[in-house]
Amino acid sequence: MIFGDNHLTLSHTPTQWSLSFLAEPALDLVDKTGETGLLKVHYAKEWSATREKTSAGIKEVVRPFDWSYTTSYKGTEHRAGGGKGLESDEKGRIPIELLQRRDPILFADEVVLYESELDDNGISILSVKVRVMEQRMLVLCRFFLRLDNVLVRIRDTRVYVDFGEEKVVREYTSREGEFGEVKKKLYMEGLMPDAITVAFRDANQIAHLLPVVEHEVESVDLKGESR
């Protein structure tokens, strides 16, 4: 594993297989044409209208790219010589029961790949967290978008590595919901206005309130492979 200021790389030396999390390829997946669907265009127009009300004399034109920096980045995989790689695994899963054990954490850290406050209209951030135990490791690459009074979106890529089995499982889950609906659910949970404001800054506090719109699992067994 290589962990730096703006990247994380997991590698399996015998097979030369690796999975990296980097800012540049993540940003490459941000829509630059405006062709990913009317939903994003609608949100962009809503945001622009809000800006016109709060910024006297400023006229903004919605650019033909996704200014929310939304990405579906799941990491950059490298397979040497066409060897084994991550493939769809409908029955695959991350063993949560093992991760919930109180095994000593040997290393834990977080790196932010990119971040924007969207001109004080919310936040867009892509970060990577890693937690390493003796027998396993978990990586969470999370994209968190909050457009105030418009939308909340969370895209999680979890990568589980079993050192003994030399198996990697990657799970991707995309969630999103309207800002107003999330706020209503937080009220129903008994949160007061100040606590709701705090919750909207923490993806962990609102992820469970967002409907799942996409989910997929992939895995690769690297045991016994060498190059």
C-alpha positions in Angstrom: 0.0 0.0 0.0 1.2 3.5 -0.9 -0.4 6.4 0.8 0.4 10.0 -0.1 -0.9 13.5 0.3 -3.3 13.2 -2.7 -3.4 9.5 -3.6 -3.7 5.9 -2.3 -2.5 2.8 -4.1 -3.2 -0.8 -3.2 -0.9 -3.3 -4.9 -0.4 -7.1 -5.1 3.2 -7.6 -6.0 3.1 -11.2 -7.3 0.5 -10.4 -9.9 1.4 -6.7 -10.4 -2.3 -5.9 -9.9 -3.1 -2.5 -8.3 -5.9 -0.2 -7.5 -5.2 3.5 -7.1 -7.3 6.5 -6.0 -6.1 9.7 -7.7 -7.6 13.1 -8.1 -7.0 13.5 -11.9 -8.9 10.4 -13.2 -11.7 11.2 -10.7 -12.0 14.7 -12.2 -11.9 13.2 -15.7 -15.2 11.5 -15.0 -16.9 14.8 -14.2 -19.3 15.6 -17.0 -17.9 18.3 -19.3 -20.6 18.3 -22.0 -23.9 18.6 -20.1 -25.1 15.5 -21.8 -25.6 13.2 -18.7 -29.3 14.0 -18.4 -31.8 16.7 -17.7 -31.7 16.1 -14.0 -28.3 17.7 -13.6 -29.3 20.6 -15.9 -32.4 21.2 -13.8 -30.3 21.4 -10.6 -27.8 23.7 -12.3 -30.6 26.1 -13.3 -32.0 26.0 -9.8 -28.6 26.9 -8.3 -28.0 29.6 -10.9 -31.4 31.2 -10.1 -30.6 31.2 -6.3 -27.2 32.8 -7.1 -28.9 35.6 -9.0 -31.1 36.4 -6.0 -28.2 36.6 -3.6 -25.6 38.2 -5.8 -26.7 41.6 -7.0 -25.5 42.6 -10.4 -24.0 39.2 -11.2 -25.3 37.3 -14.1 -24.2 33.8 -14.4 -24.7 31.4 -17.3 -24.9 27.7 -16.6 -21.7 26.2 -18.0 -21.9 23.1 -20.2 -20.1 21.0 -17.5 -21.1 19.7 -14.1 -20.0 22.5 -11.8 -21.0 20.2 -8.8 -17.9 18.0 -9.7 -20.0 14.9 -9.4 -17.9 11.8 -10.2 -18.6 8.1 -10.3 -14.9 7.3 -9.7 -14.3 3.9 -8.2 -10.5 3.8 -8.4 -8.0 3.2 -11.2 -7.3 -0.5 -11.7 -4.1 -1.9 -13.3 -3.8 -5.4 -14.5 -0.4 -6.6 -15.7 -0.4 -8.5 -19.0 -4.2 -9.0 -19.0 -4.2 -10.9 -15.8 -6.9 -11.2 -13.2 -9.0 -8.1 -12.3 -12.2 -7.0 -10.7 -15.3 -8.6 -12.2 -19.0 -8.3 -11.4 -19.9 -10.5 -8.4 -23.7 -10.5 -7.7 -23.2 -12.8 -4.7 -20.2 -11.0 -3.3 -20.3 -8.9 -0.2 -18.0 -7.2 2.3 -18.0 -9.2 5.6 -19.3 -6.5 7.9 -19.2 -8.9 10.9 -15.4 -9.1 10.6 -14.9 -5.4 10.3 -17.0 -4.9 13.4 -14.6 -6.9 15.5 -12.4 -5.0 17.8 -9.2 -6.0 16.1 -6.3 -3.5 16.7 -6.1 -0.9 14.0 -2.5 -0.8 12.8 -2.9 2.2 10.5 -5.7 4.7 9.7 -5.7 7.9 7.7 -7.7 10.1 5.3 -6.8 12.0 2.2 -8.9 14.6 0.3 -8.6 14.2 -3.4 -10.5 17.4 -4.2 -13.0 19.8 -2.6 -15.1 22.8 -3.5 -17.5 24.9 -1.4 -19.5 25.6 -4.6 -19.4 29.4 -4.1 -20.8 29.0 -0.6 -23.8 27.1 -1.8 -22.8 23.7 -0.3 -19.9 21.3 -0.6 -18.5 18.9 -3.1 -15.7 16.6 -1.8 -14.0 13.4 -2.8 -12.0 11.8 0.0 -10.4 8.4 0.7 -10.2 6.8 4.1 -8.2 3.7 4.9 -8.2 1.4 8.0 -5.6 -1.4 8.2 -5.9 -4.4 10.6 -3.6 -7.4 10.9 -5.7 -9.7 8.7 -7.7 -7.2 6.6 -8.1 -3.7 5.3 -10.9 -1.4 4.3 -10.8 1.6 2.0 -13.7 4.0 1.7 -13.7 6.4 -1.3 -16.6 8.8 -0.8 -18.0 11.5 -3.0 -20.3 13.8 -0.9 -22.3 16.6 -2.6 -24.7 19.0 -0.8 -26.3 21.7 -2.9 -28.2 23.8 -0.3 -32.0 23.6 -0.8 -31.5 21.4 -3.9 -29.9 18.0 -3.5 -27.8 15.7 -1.4 -25.7 13.0 -3.1 -23.3 10.4 -1.7 -21.4 7.9 -3.8 -19.4 5.3 -1.7 -16.8 2.9 -3.0 -15.7 0.4 -0.4 -12.8 -1.8 -1.0 -12.2 -4.8 1.3 -8.9 -6.7 1.2 -8.4 -10.0 2.9 -4.7 -10.5 3.3 -4.8 -14.3 4.0 -7.2 -15.1 1.2 -5.6 -12.5 -1.1 -9.1 -11.5 -2.1 -10.4 -8.0 -3.0 -14.1 -7.0 -2.9 -15.2 -3.6 -4.3 -18.7 -2.4 -3.5 -20.1 0.8 -5.0 -23.3 2.4 -3.7 -24.8 5.6 -5.0 -27.5 7.5 -3.0 -29.3 10.8 -3.5 -32.3 12.7 -2.4 -33.9 16.1 -2.4 -32.5 18.5 0.2 -36.0 19.3 1.6 -36.8 15.6 2.0 -33.6 14.9 3.9 -34.3 17.9 6.1 -37.8 16.7 6.8 -36.5 13.2 7.8 -33.9 14.8 10.2 -36.8 16.7 11.9 -38.7 13.5 12.2 -35.7 12.0 14.0 -36.0 14.7 16.6 -33.1 16.9 15.6 -33.4 20.6 16.3 -32.4 23.3 13.7 -28.8 23.7 14.9 -28.3 20.0 15.0 -29.8 19.7 11.5 -27.3 22.2 10.2 -24.5 20.2 11.7 -25.9 17.0 10.2 -25.8 18.4 6.7 -22.1 18.9 7.0 -21.5 15.2 7.9 -22.2 12.5 5.3 -22.3 9.9 8.0 -25.3 11.5 9.6 -27.5 11.6 6.5 -26.3 8.7 4.3 -29.0 6.3 5.8 -31.7 8.8 4.9 -30.9 8.8 1.1 -32.5 6.3 -1.3 -30.1 3.9 -3.1 -30.1 4.6 -6.8 -27.2 2.3 -7.8 -25.4 -0.6 -6.3 -22.8 -3.1 -7.6 -20.3 -5.5 -6.2 -17.1 -6.7 -7.9 -14.3 -9.0 -6.6 -11.0 -10.6 -7.6 -9.2 -13.6 -6.1 -5.5 -13.1 -6.5 -4.3 -16.1 -4.6 -2.0 -18.4 -6.4 -1.4 -16.0 -9.2 2.1 -14.9 -10.2 3.7 -13.1 -13.1 
